Amino acid sequence: MRRLVAGEGALSAHGTSEMPVWGPMFRMFESDARVRERIENLLNYLEALQRPSTGANDPGAQAFRTYCASCHGPAGRGDGPVAAQLRQSPPDLTQFSTRNGGVFPSVRLARIIDGRDVAAHGIREMPVWGDAFMASPGRLTQQQVNDRIQAIVKYLAGIQERPAE
């Protein structure tokens, strides 16, 4: 990624090192250590966004294992222990981006998780996992529900299969 941002090697969307698309802007800061550090921090952040979750202490992975893996399987491939009992096989959740032209559909997935867009998950008032994704007095606030759903969406984004480069 550093080579891509620096415009080194083959021509890319960022241009050549002599004339990247952002022109001399990055070049004039090369001697400023603070700017190089900022660029390095940006690159580290972008790389972290692309790393799949380890699942070890990730709240999204934990919630996925609790509420989703019985149907979708521990790796999200649609092969959970309950899958064989279902009329329709659960989809391979590692293929969302591929099925959507390379775009991960995070907003749609949040609606699927909370029971709005997939009949198999049940109606919003009574999804198959009970009230795990519904706010209720003394139990979960709407913010906690949103955080739980977003954690699963982030986890699913992390397990997407990507074509080899």
PyRosetta script that sets phi, psi and omega in degrees:
from pyrosetta import init, pose_from_sequence

init()
pose = pose_from_sequence("MRRLVAGEGALSAHGTSEMPVWGPMFRMFESDARVRERIENLLNYLEALQRPSTGANDPGAQAFRTYCASCHGPAGRGDGPVAAQLRQSPPDLTQFSTRNGGVFPSVRLARIIDGRDVAAHGIREMPVWGDAFMASPGRLTQQQVNDRIQAIVKYLAGIQERPAE")
pose.set_psi(1, -38.6)
pose.set_omega(1, 179.6)
pose.set_phi(2, -59.2)
pose.set_psi(2, -40.8)
pose.set_omega(2, 178.9)
pose.set_phi(3, -63.7)
pose.set_psi(3, -38.8)
pose.set_omega(3, 179.7)
pose.set_phi(4, -64.4)
pose.set_psi(4, -47.4)
pose.set_omega(4, -179.9)
pose.set_phi(5, -64.0)
pose.set_psi(5, -37.4)
pose.set_omega(5, 179.8)
pose.set_phi(6, -76.0)
pose.set_psi(6, -12.1)
pose.set_omega(6, -179.9)
pose.set_phi(7, 76.4)
pose.set_psi(7, 23.5)
pose.set_omega(7, -178.6)
pose.set_phi(8, -86.2)
pose.set_psi(8, 157.2)
pose.set_omega(8, 176.0)
pose.set_phi(9, 79.9)
pose.set_psi(9, -146.2)
pose.set_omega(9, -175.9)
pose.set_phi(10, -65.0)
pose.set_psi(10, 158.7)
pose.set_omega(10, 177.0)
pose.set_phi(11, -58.3)
pose.set_psi(11, 142.3)
pose.set_omega(11, -179.9)
pose.set_phi(12, -140.7)
pose.set_psi(12, -178.8)
pose.set_omega(12, 176.3)
pose.set_phi(13, -62.4)
pose.set_psi(13, -20.4)
pose.set_omega(13, 179.8)
pose.set_phi(14, -89.0)
pose.set_psi(14, -3.9)
pose.set_omega(14, 179.1)
pose.set_phi(15, 88.0)
pose.set_psi(15, -175.8)
pose.set_omega(15, 178.4)
pose.set_phi(16, -86.4)
pose.set_psi(16, 169.7)
pose.set_omega(16, 179.9)
pose.set_phi(17, -65.4)
pose.set_psi(17, -25.5)
pose.set_omega(17, 178.3)
pose.set_phi(18, -72.7)
pose.set_psi(18, -33.4)
pose.set_omega(18, -176.4)
pose.set_phi(19, -148.9)
pose.set_psi(19, 72.1)
pose.set_omega(19, 175.6)
pose.set_phi(20, -65.8)
pose.set_psi(20, 161.7)
pose.set_omega(20, -175.2)
pose.set_phi(21, -58.5)
pose.set_psi(21, -23.7)
pose.set_omega(21, 178.8)
pose.set_phi(22, -89.3)
pose.set_psi(22, 8.2)
pose.set_omega(22, 175.8)
pose.set_phi(23, 63.8)
pose.set_psi(23, -148.4)
pose.set_omega(23, -174.2)
pose.set_phi(24, -79.6)
pose.set_psi(24, 3.1)
pose.set_omega(24, -174.5)
pose.set_phi(25, -54.5)
pose.set_psi(25, -51.2)
pose.set_omega(25, -179.8)
pose.set_phi(26, -70.3)
pose.set_psi(26, -34.8)
pose.set_omega(26, -177.2)
pose.set_phi(27, -63.1)
pose.set_psi(27, -38.0)
pose.set_omega(27, -177.3)
pose.set_phi(28, -70.7)
pose.set_psi(28, -16.6)
pose.set_omega(28, -180.0)
pose.set_phi(29, -96.6)
pose.set_psi(29, -0.9)
pose.set_omega(29, -174.4)
pose.set_phi(30, -55.7)
pose.set_psi(30, -32.0)
pose.set_omega(30, -177.7)
pose.set_phi(31, -83.8)
pose.set_psi(31, -10.5)
pose.set_omega(31, -178.5)
pose.set_phi(32, -90.3)
pose.set_psi(32, 109.3)
pose.set_omega(32, -176.4)
pose.set_phi(33, -61.3)
pose.set_psi(33, -35.4)
pose.set_omega(33, -179.8)
pose.set_phi(34, -65.6)
pose.set_psi(34, -39.5)
pose.set_omega(34, 179.7)
pose.set_phi(35, -69.4)
pose.set_psi(35, -41.6)
pose.set_omega(35, 176.6)
pose.set_phi(36, -59.3)
pose.set_psi(36, -39.8)
pose.set_omega(36, 178.4)
pose.set_phi(37, -64.6)
pose.set_psi(37, -40.5)
pose.set_omega(37, 177.8)
pose.set_phi(38, -62.7)
pose.set_psi(38, -43.0)
pose.set_omega(38, 178.5)
pose.set_phi(39, -63.1)
pose.set_psi(39, -43.0)
pose.set_omega(39, 178.1)
pose.set_phi(40, -60.8)
pose.set_psi(40, -42.9)
pose.set_omega(40, 178.1)
pose.set_phi(41, -62.3)
pose.set_psi(41, -41.2)
pose.set_omega(41, 177.8)
pose.set_phi(42, -62.0)
pose.set_psi(42, -44.9)
pose.set_omega(42, 179.1)
pose.set_phi(43, -63.0)
pose.set_psi(43, -42.9)
pose.set_omega(43, 178.4)
pose.set_phi(44, -61.5)
pose.set_psi(44, -40.7)
pose.set_omega(44, 178.6)
pose.set_phi(45, -63.4)
pose.set_psi(45, -46.8)
pose.set_omega(45, -179.9)
pose.set_phi(46, -62.3)
pose.set_psi(46, -38.7)
pose.set_omega(46, 177.0)
pose.set_phi(47, -65.5)
pose.set_psi(47, -39.1)
pose.set_omega(47, -179.9)
pose.set_phi(48, -64.1)
pose.set_psi(48, -34.9)
pose.set_omega(48, 179.1)
pose.set_phi(49, -65.0)
pose.set_psi(49, -27.2)
pose.set_omega(49, -176.2)
pose.set_phi(50, -91.9)
pose.set_psi(50, -10.5)
pose.set_omega(50, 179.2)
pose.set_phi(51, -75.7)
pose.set_psi(51, 133.8)
pose.set_omega(51, 175.1)
pose.set_phi(52, -68.0)
pose.set_psi(52, 155.1)
pose.set_omega(52, 177.3)
pose.set_phi(53, -65.0)
pose.set_psi(53, 144.5)
pose.set_omega(53, 175.9)
pose.set_phi(54, -77.8)
pose.set_psi(54, -24.7)
pose.set_omega(54, -179.5)
pose.set_phi(55, 83.4)
pose.set_psi(55, -13.9)
pose.set_omega(55, -175.1)
pose.set_phi(56, -58.6)
pose.set_psi(56, -62.8)
pose.set_omega(56, -179.9)
pose.set_phi(57, -122.1)
pose.set_psi(57, 17.7)
pose.set_omega(57, -178.1)
pose.set_phi(58, -75.3)
pose.set_psi(58, 121.9)
pose.set_omega(58, -179.3)
pose.set_phi(59, -61.7)
pose.set_psi(59, -31.9)
pose.set_omega(59, 177.4)
pose.set_phi(60, -66.3)
pose.set_psi(60, -41.7)
pose.set_omega(60, 178.0)
pose.set_phi(61, -66.0)
pose.set_psi(61, -40.5)
pose.set_omega(61, 179.1)
pose.set_phi(62, -64.2)
pose.set_psi(62, -45.1)
pose.set_omega(62, 178.5)
pose.set_phi(63, -65.1)
pose.set_psi(63, -38.2)
pose.set_omega(63, 177.4)
pose.set_phi(64, -60.2)
pose.set_psi(64, -47.4)
pose.set_omega(64, 179.5)
pose.set_phi(65, -61.0)
pose.set_psi(65, -37.6)
pose.set_omega(65, -177.6)
pose.set_phi(66, -73.3)
pose.set_psi(66, -45.2)
pose.set_omega(66, -169.7)
pose.set_phi(67, -107.6)
pose.set_psi(67, -16.4)
pose.set_omega(67, -170.6)
pose.set_phi(68, -120.4)
pose.set_psi(68, -33.1)
pose.set_omega(68, -170.5)
pose.set_phi(69, -64.8)
pose.set_psi(69, -25.2)
pose.set_omega(69, -179.3)
pose.set_phi(70, -61.6)
pose.set_psi(70, -33.0)
pose.set_omega(70, 176.4)
pose.set_phi(71, -97.6)
pose.set_psi(71, -47.5)
pose.set_omega(71, -172.6)
pose.set_phi(72, -86.1)
pose.set_psi(72, -8.3)
pose.set_omega(72, 178.5)
pose.set_phi(73, 87.0)
pose.set_psi(73, 156.7)
pose.set_omega(73, -175.9)
pose.set_phi(74, -62.7)
pose.set_psi(74, -27.3)
pose.set_omega(74, 178.5)
pose.set_phi(75, -102.7)
pose.set_psi(75, 4.9)
pose.set_omega(75, 177.7)
pose.set_phi(76, 78.4)
pose.set_psi(76, 18.8)
pose.set_omega(76, -175.8)
pose.set_phi(77, -93.6)
pose.set_psi(77, 8.9)
pose.set_omega(77, 177.6)
pose.set_phi(78, 83.9)
pose.set_psi(78, 17.2)
pose.set_omega(78, -174.2)
pose.set_phi(79, -119.2)
pose.set_psi(79, 38.0)
pose.set_omega(79, 179.3)
pose.set_phi(80, -70.7)
pose.set_psi(80, 166.3)
pose.set_omega(80, -177.2)
pose.set_phi(81, -62.0)
pose.set_psi(81, -23.6)
pose.set_omega(81, 179.5)
pose.set_phi(82, -89.6)
pose.set_psi(82, -16.3)
pose.set_omega(82, -173.0)
pose.set_phi(83, -54.0)
pose.set_psi(83, -40.1)
pose.set_omega(83, -177.8)
pose.set_phi(84, -65.8)
pose.set_psi(84, -22.5)
pose.set_omega(84, -178.6)
pose.set_phi(85, -86.2)
pose.set_psi(85, -10.1)
pose.set_omega(85, -175.7)
pose.set_phi(86, -86.6)
pose.set_psi(86, 148.6)
pose.set_omega(86, 177.6)
pose.set_phi(87, -64.7)
pose.set_psi(87, -39.4)
pose.set_omega(87, -179.9)
pose.set_phi(88, -119.0)
pose.set_psi(88, 131.6)
pose.set_omega(88, -179.0)
pose.set_phi(89, -65.4)
pose.set_psi(89, 138.3)
pose.set_omega(89, 175.8)
pose.set_phi(90, -65.2)
pose.set_psi(90, 146.3)
pose.set_omega(90, -179.4)
pose.set_phi(91, -72.8)
pose.set_psi(91, 160.3)
pose.set_omega(91, 173.4)
pose.set_phi(92, -77.0)
pose.set_psi(92, 108.8)
pose.set_omega(92, -175.5)
pose.set_phi(93, -74.9)
pose.set_psi(93, -8.4)
pose.set_omega(93, 177.7)
pose.set_phi(94, -81.6)
pose.set_psi(94, -2.6)
pose.set_omega(94, -175.2)
pose.set_phi(95, -110.5)
pose.set_psi(95, 9.9)
pose.set_omega(95, -179.1)
pose.set_phi(96, -54.6)
pose.set_psi(96, -49.7)
pose.set_omega(96, -178.2)
pose.set_phi(97, -62.2)
pose.set_psi(97, -43.4)
pose.set_omega(97, 179.7)
pose.set_phi(98, -61.1)
pose.set_psi(98, -44.1)
pose.set_omega(98, -179.4)
pose.set_phi(99, -70.6)
pose.set_psi(99, -14.7)
pose.set_omega(99, -178.2)
pose.set_phi(100, -114.5)
pose.set_psi(100, 35.1)
pose.set_omega(100, 175.1)
pose.set_phi(101, 63.5)
pose.set_psi(101, 31.9)
pose.set_omega(101, 178.4)
pose.set_phi(102, 88.1)
pose.set_psi(102, 0.4)
pose.set_omega(102, -179.1)
pose.set_phi(103, -105.9)
pose.set_psi(103, 128.9)
pose.set_omega(103, 178.2)
pose.set_phi(104, -82.7)
pose.set_psi(104, 119.2)
pose.set_omega(104, -173.4)
pose.set_phi(105, -85.2)
pose.set_psi(105, 70.8)
pose.set_omega(105, -172.7)
pose.set_phi(106, -63.0)
pose.set_psi(106, -40.2)
pose.set_omega(106, -178.8)
pose.set_phi(107, -66.7)
pose.set_psi(107, -44.3)
pose.set_omega(107, 178.6)
pose.set_phi(108, -62.6)
pose.set_psi(108, -40.5)
pose.set_omega(108, 179.7)
pose.set_phi(109, -63.6)
pose.set_psi(109, -38.9)
pose.set_omega(109, 177.4)
pose.set_phi(110, -60.6)
pose.set_psi(110, -40.0)
pose.set_omega(110, 178.3)
pose.set_phi(111, -68.3)
pose.set_psi(111, -34.8)
pose.set_omega(111, 177.5)
pose.set_phi(112, -66.8)
pose.set_psi(112, -45.9)
pose.set_omega(112, -177.7)
pose.set_phi(113, -62.0)
pose.set_psi(113, -42.0)
pose.set_omega(113, -176.8)
pose.set_phi(114, -82.1)
pose.set_psi(114, 4.3)
pose.set_omega(114, 172.7)
pose.set_phi(115, 93.3)
pose.set_psi(115, 8.7)
pose.set_omega(115, -178.1)
pose.set_phi(116, -82.2)
pose.set_psi(116, -32.4)
pose.set_omega(116, -167.7)
pose.set_phi(117, -119.3)
pose.set_psi(117, 2.1)
pose.set_omega(117, 179.0)
pose.set_phi(118, -132.4)
pose.set_psi(118, 115.7)
pose.set_omega(118, -177.1)
pose.set_phi(119, -59.1)
pose.set_psi(119, -34.0)
pose.set_omega(119, -179.2)
pose.set_phi(120, -63.2)
pose.set_psi(120, -24.1)
pose.set_omega(120, 178.5)
pose.set_phi(121, -81.4)
pose.set_psi(121, -6.5)
pose.set_omega(121, -179.7)
pose.set_phi(122, 93.5)
pose.set_psi(122, 171.8)
pose.set_omega(122, 178.1)
pose.set_phi(123, -77.3)
pose.set_psi(123, 163.2)
pose.set_omega(123, -175.1)
pose.set_phi(124, -59.2)
pose.set_psi(124, -36.2)
pose.set_omega(124, -178.1)
pose.set_phi(125, -73.1)
pose.set_psi(125, -22.8)
pose.set_omega(125, -178.5)
pose.set_phi(126, -146.7)
pose.set_psi(126, 69.4)
pose.set_omega(126, 177.8)
pose.set_phi(127, -69.8)
pose.set_psi(127, 162.7)
pose.set_omega(127, -175.1)
pose.set_phi(128, -59.2)
pose.set_psi(128, -24.4)
pose.set_omega(128, -178.7)
pose.set_phi(129, -96.3)
pose.set_psi(129, 18.9)
pose.set_omega(129, 177.0)
pose.set_phi(130, 72.7)
pose.set_psi(130, -136.1)
pose.set_omega(130, -174.7)
pose.set_phi(131, -99.9)
pose.set_psi(131, 23.2)
pose.set_omega(131, -178.5)
pose.set_phi(132, -62.8)
pose.set_psi(132, -24.5)
pose.set_omega(132, -178.3)
pose.set_phi(133, -124.1)
pose.set_psi(133, 35.1)
pose.set_omega(133, 178.3)
pose.set_phi(134, -134.6)
pose.set_psi(134, 137.3)
pose.set_omega(134, 176.7)
pose.set_phi(135, -72.9)
pose.set_psi(135, 142.2)
pose.set_omega(135, 175.7)
pose.set_phi(136, -153.4)
pose.set_psi(136, 142.3)
pose.set_omega(136, -177.8)
pose.set_phi(137, -57.4)
pose.set_psi(137, 133.5)
pose.set_omega(137, 178.3)
pose.set_phi(138, 78.6)
pose.set_psi(138, -2.1)
pose.set_omega(138, -178.9)
pose.set_phi(139, -122.2)
pose.set_psi(139, -76.9)
pose.set_omega(139, 179.9)
pose.set_phi(140, -126.2)
pose.set_psi(140, 136.2)
pose.set_omega(140, 172.7)
pose.set_phi(141, -82.1)
pose.set_psi(141, 165.5)
pose.set_omega(141, 177.5)
pose.set_phi(142, -62.0)
pose.set_psi(142, -36.2)
pose.set_omega(142, 178.1)
pose.set_phi(143, -63.8)
pose.set_psi(143, -40.8)
pose.set_omega(143, 178.0)
pose.set_phi(144, -64.6)
pose.set_psi(144, -39.6)
pose.set_omega(144, 177.0)
pose.set_phi(145, -63.3)
pose.set_psi(145, -47.7)
pose.set_omega(145, 179.4)
pose.set_phi(146, -59.8)
pose.set_psi(146, -42.0)
pose.set_omega(146, 179.2)
pose.set_phi(147, -63.0)
pose.set_psi(147, -41.0)
pose.set_omega(147, 180.0)
pose.set_phi(148, -64.1)
pose.set_psi(148, -45.0)
pose.set_omega(148, 178.9)
pose.set_phi(149, -63.7)
pose.set_psi(149, -45.2)
pose.set_omega(149, -179.7)
pose.set_phi(150, -64.2)
pose.set_psi(150, -33.3)
pose.set_omega(150, 177.6)
pose.set_phi(151, -63.6)
pose.set_psi(151, -41.5)
pose.set_omega(151, 178.2)
pose.set_phi(152, -68.3)
pose.set_psi(152, -41.7)
pose.set_omega(152, 178.5)
pose.set_phi(153, -60.2)
pose.set_psi(153, -43.9)
pose.set_omega(153, 178.6)
pose.set_phi(154, -62.8)
pose.set_psi(154, -42.2)
pose.set_omega(154, 177.2)
pose.set_phi(155, -59.8)
pose.set_psi(155, -46.5)
pose.set_omega(155, 179.7)
pose.set_phi(156, -62.6)
pose.set_psi(156, -36.9)
pose.set_omega(156, 176.2)
pose.set_phi(157, -61.6)
pose.set_psi(157, -35.5)
pose.set_omega(157, -178.4)
pose.set_phi(158, -74.2)
pose.set_psi(158, -20.7)
pose.set_omega(158, -179.2)
pose.set_phi(159, -100.1)
pose.set_psi(159, 9.1)
pose.set_omega(159, 179.2)
pose.set_phi(160, -66.2)
pose.set_psi(160, 133.5)
pose.set_omega(160, 174.2)
pose.set_phi(161, -76.3)
pose.set_psi(161, 135.8)
pose.set_omega(161, 179.6)
pose.set_phi(162, -119.2)
pose.set_psi(162, 145.6)
pose.set_omega(162, 178.7)
pose.set_phi(163, -63.7)
pose.set_psi(163, 148.3)
pose.set_omega(163, 178.1)
pose.set_phi(164, -65.7)
pose.set_psi(164, 143.8)
pose.set_omega(164, 179.8)
pose.set_phi(165, -100.3)
pose.dump_pdb("model.pdb")
